[in-house]
């Protein structure tokens, strides 16, 4: 039976790009370090007051136009973000309202950077069980709110005043994390494929024992109240990340999950046209590529221009490949991602 396939994609990033050299004004880092260790050259940040559903609405309109459908044809939203506008409710309903489709069910999923294989699996289940016909999958993240600097005017080049030494030190304390992330959204419109085309299968995993590899320590409901001034003094609103450990886990688990998924469905790596991997770090994806002996042209990268946009990376890359005419109907695609939770997985789809 045919599973879902992609009928339209779109992506959106806010504002102007912020270079690595601009980041070096607010913390002790360098363009050279960031490029060498991650492959990132620039990223975008939301403006104050702008939220993920705003980014998602732009991306979704583009995806609907690409699919040649009216947003009113969407009968289910699957929204992935780790940086929602509010602690609750989730941002999916806000997106539905902005798209002029209130009352359409919106499921908010919390798989962080690993969202896409999970979202595809859920959307496929909804369509094959006749619960929905046209599913909008969105990944959107706005990390600006947890960045460790206040000097946005210096970062944007609006001001060339000196940054306070304490502020510079604070930025530097969190530099390993802060240089990685950028803001953006991607949307994919999904419908049942024809004939043999469409979703083939997914393999996804969650291991909560590794929750502390990357997480936000405070602002949760173990504490009364759930935000306190002391949390901010301890800088616990900024994520903590064990970068090296995450790196190794990502390479091991992503290689394993792709191998097992392909074996299960009788797909060889030669059969796969594209391995669309989460863009957390070029070095992670290069290591997976080498481990699986994949040709570089099958593992595209755009992290240089966007940084890690968390739930949005896989969709942004897919949209770019489709719009450039590289990814075409009939191509066999393997999506793979790992993120906070830890969650990880892969999904296979014949477009
Ligand atoms: N600029 C300059 N120097 C830095 C920076 C920076 N931005 N960040 C760290 N350094 C320094 C460190 O202080 C350290 O210095 P020392 O040797 O004097 O102690 C040195 O560089 C090496 O630091 P490491 O952390 O060991 O560097 P590493 O090569 O591991 O790279 C990185 C760090 C890029 C974070 C890498 O570990 C990584 O990408 N890990 C995976 C991260 C990831 O995938 N995160 C997203 C998860 S997905 C999600 O769901 C959100």
Boltz pocket constraint, residues with backbone or C-beta under 6 A from the ligand:
constraints:
  - pocket:
      binder: B
      contacts: [[A, 28], [A, 29], [A, 30], [A, 33], [A, 34], [A, 37], [A, 38], [A, 111], [A, 112], [A, 113], [A, 114], [A, 175], [A, 176], [A, 177], [A, 179], [A, 180], [A, 214], [A, 241], [A, 242], [A, 243], [A, 244], [A, 246], [A, 247], [A, 250], [A, 280], [A, 281], [A, 308], [A, 310], [A, 338], [A, 339], [A, 340]]
      max_distance: 6.0
